[in-house]
């Protein structure tokens, strides 16, 4: 009986820790909301998202990209696309790089790494973000086909 109770308590604590990691990102009328709080401003042009601090300092552009996987949905026959992003931090010596996640995922990772903290762009955290999440998606995919 004690073992069952212990396992039950462990399951509840593990599920609570996963629930805390969920960050909700929403793009609405030029503002990026993270967990219903204004995080940044954005403009969309030619498929790219140009993101600025709330004060208006532009710090990153994110280009959403995708490629066909060669697999198809059974119901619609539509090809399943793999989505990733090209990220370019401004006013840094960082070269443009790719992250193997969609736009919302990239924003969540930026929040997690505190690239923008208290409406201030932190270059050191942007470097850490690149080192952790850079993935040459297009190179891996297109060189193997």
CORNOR-V140023 format. One record per residue. N is the residue number from 1. RES is the residue in one small letter. PHI is phi in radians with two decimals (999 if undefined). D_LAST is the distance of its C-alpha to the last C-alpha in Angstrom with 1 decimal. Layout:
n=N res=RES phi=PHI d_last=D_LAST
n=N res=RES phi=PHI d_last=D_LAST
This chain:
n=1 res=x phi=999 d_last=56.2
n=2 res=x phi=-1.12 d_last=55.6
n=3 res=x phi=-1.13 d_last=52.1
n=4 res=x phi=-1.11 d_last=51.2
n=5 res=x phi=-1.12 d_last=52.5
n=6 res=x phi=-1.11 d_last=50.6
n=7 res=x phi=-1.12 d_last=47.3
n=8 res=x phi=-1.07 d_last=48.0
n=9 res=x phi=-1.12 d_last=48.7
n=10 res=x phi=-1.11 d_last=45.5
n=11 res=x phi=-1.09 d_last=43.4
n=12 res=x phi=-1.14 d_last=45.0
n=13 res=x phi=-1.18 d_last=44.5
n=14 res=x phi=-1.18 d_last=40.8
n=15 res=x phi=-1.14 d_last=40.3
n=16 res=x phi=-1.17 d_last=42.2
n=17 res=x phi=-1.19 d_last=40.1
n=18 res=x phi=-1.20 d_last=36.9
n=19 res=x phi=-1.14 d_last=38.6
n=20 res=x phi=-1.25 d_last=39.6
n=21 res=x phi=-1.35 d_last=35.9
n=22 res=x phi=-1.34 d_last=35.1
n=23 res=x phi=-1.96 d_last=35.1
n=24 res=x phi=-1.77 d_last=35.3
n=25 res=x phi=-1.99 d_last=33.9
n=26 res=x phi=-2.47 d_last=35.0
n=27 res=x phi=-1.84 d_last=34.7
n=28 res=x phi=-2.60 d_last=37.8
n=29 res=x phi=0.84 d_last=39.6
n=30 res=x phi=1.45 d_last=38.3
n=31 res=x phi=-2.19 d_last=38.7
n=32 res=x phi=-1.70 d_last=36.4
n=33 res=x phi=-1.84 d_last=38.3
n=34 res=x phi=-2.09 d_last=37.6
n=35 res=x phi=0.90 d_last=39.7
n=36 res=x phi=1.16 d_last=41.8
n=37 res=x phi=-2.05 d_last=42.7
n=38 res=x phi=-1.04 d_last=41.8
n=39 res=x phi=-1.96 d_last=39.3
n=40 res=x phi=-2.82 d_last=38.2
n=41 res=x phi=-1.91 d_last=38.1
n=42 res=x phi=-2.54 d_last=35.2
n=43 res=x phi=-2.31 d_last=34.5
n=44 res=x phi=-1.96 d_last=31.5
n=45 res=x phi=-2.62 d_last=30.5
n=46 res=x phi=0.95 d_last=27.4
n=47 res=x phi=1.43 d_last=25.4
n=48 res=x phi=-1.80 d_last=26.4
n=49 res=x phi=-1.90 d_last=29.0
n=50 res=x phi=-1.77 d_last=31.6
n=51 res=x phi=-1.90 d_last=33.5
n=52 res=x phi=-2.14 d_last=37.0
n=53 res=x phi=-1.19 d_last=39.6
n=54 res=x phi=-1.10 d_last=42.4
n=55 res=x phi=-1.38 d_last=44.5
n=56 res=x phi=1.81 d_last=42.0
n=57 res=x phi=-1.48 d_last=40.4
n=58 res=x phi=-1.24 d_last=36.7
n=59 res=x phi=-2.26 d_last=34.6
n=60 res=x phi=-2.72 d_last=30.9
n=61 res=x phi=-2.12 d_last=28.4
n=62 res=x phi=-2.20 d_last=25.6
n=63 res=x phi=-1.91 d_last=22.9
n=64 res=x phi=-1.38 d_last=21.3
n=65 res=x phi=-2.21 d_last=17.6
n=66 res=x phi=-2.76 d_last=15.2
n=67 res=x phi=-2.53 d_last=12.0
n=68 res=x phi=-1.31 d_last=11.7
n=69 res=x phi=-1.62 d_last=11.0
n=70 res=x phi=1.47 d_last=11.2
n=71 res=x phi=-1.95 d_last=14.6
n=72 res=x phi=-2.29 d_last=17.9
n=73 res=x phi=-1.21 d_last=21.4
n=74 res=x phi=-1.17 d_last=23.8
n=75 res=x phi=-1.26 d_last=26.7
n=76 res=x phi=-1.84 d_last=25.2
n=77 res=x phi=1.34 d_last=22.1
n=78 res=x phi=-1.34 d_last=20.5
n=79 res=x phi=-1.23 d_last=16.9
n=80 res=x phi=-1.40 d_last=16.8
n=81 res=x phi=-1.77 d_last=15.6
n=82 res=x phi=-1.74 d_last=14.8
n=83 res=x phi=-1.83 d_last=17.2
n=84 res=x phi=-2.62 d_last=17.7
n=85 res=x phi=-2.29 d_last=20.0
n=86 res=x phi=-1.80 d_last=20.5
n=87 res=x phi=-2.04 d_last=24.0
n=88 res=x phi=-2.35 d_last=26.5
n=89 res=x phi=-1.45 d_last=29.9
n=90 res=x phi=-1.47 d_last=32.6
n=91 res=x phi=0.98 d_last=35.4
n=92 res=x phi=-2.35 d_last=33.6
n=93 res=x phi=-1.60 d_last=31.9
n=94 res=x phi=-1.31 d_last=28.7
n=95 res=x phi=-1.36 d_last=25.7
n=96 res=x phi=-1.07 d_last=23.5
n=97 res=x phi=-2.51 d_last=21.1
n=98 res=x phi=-1.89 d_last=18.8
n=99 res=x phi=-2.17 d_last=20.0
n=100 res=x phi=-1.45 d_last=18.1
n=101 res=x phi=-2.80 d_last=20.8
n=102 res=x phi=-1.42 d_last=22.2
n=103 res=x phi=-0.99 d_last=25.1
n=104 res=x phi=-1.12 d_last=27.8
n=105 res=x phi=-1.13 d_last=26.2
n=106 res=x phi=-1.12 d_last=26.1
n=107 res=x phi=-1.08 d_last=29.8
n=108 res=x phi=-1.03 d_last=30.7
n=109 res=x phi=-1.16 d_last=29.2
n=110 res=x phi=-1.13 d_last=31.2
n=111 res=x phi=-1.12 d_last=34.3
n=112 res=x phi=-1.06 d_last=33.8
n=113 res=x phi=-1.51 d_last=33.5
n=114 res=x phi=0.97 d_last=36.4
n=115 res=x phi=-1.13 d_last=34.7
n=116 res=x phi=-2.06 d_last=37.3
n=117 res=x phi=-2.25 d_last=40.6
n=118 res=x phi=0.93 d_last=43.9
n=119 res=x phi=1.09 d_last=42.4
n=120 res=x phi=-2.18 d_last=41.7
n=121 res=x phi=-1.33 d_last=38.3
n=122 res=x phi=-1.90 d_last=38.1
n=123 res=x phi=-1.04 d_last=36.0
n=124 res=x phi=-1.06 d_last=36.2
n=125 res=x phi=-1.26 d_last=34.7
n=126 res=x phi=-1.18 d_last=31.9
n=127 res=x phi=-1.12 d_last=31.1
n=128 res=x phi=-1.08 d_last=31.2
n=129 res=x phi=-1.02 d_last=28.9
n=130 res=x phi=-1.10 d_last=26.3
n=131 res=x phi=-1.08 d_last=26.6
n=132 res=x phi=-1.40 d_last=26.3
n=133 res=x phi=-2.01 d_last=23.5
n=134 res=x phi=-1.12 d_last=21.2
n=135 res=x phi=-2.55 d_last=17.6
n=136 res=x phi=-1.43 d_last=14.8
n=137 res=x phi=-1.06 d_last=12.7
n=138 res=x phi=-1.11 d_last=10.9
n=139 res=x phi=-1.14 d_last=10.3
n=140 res=x phi=-1.15 d_last=9.0
n=141 res=x phi=-1.34 d_last=6.6
n=142 res=x phi=-1.36 d_last=5.4
n=143 res=x phi=-1.43 d_last=5.7
n=144 res=x phi=-1.62 d_last=3.8
n=145 res=x phi=-1.49 d_last=0.0
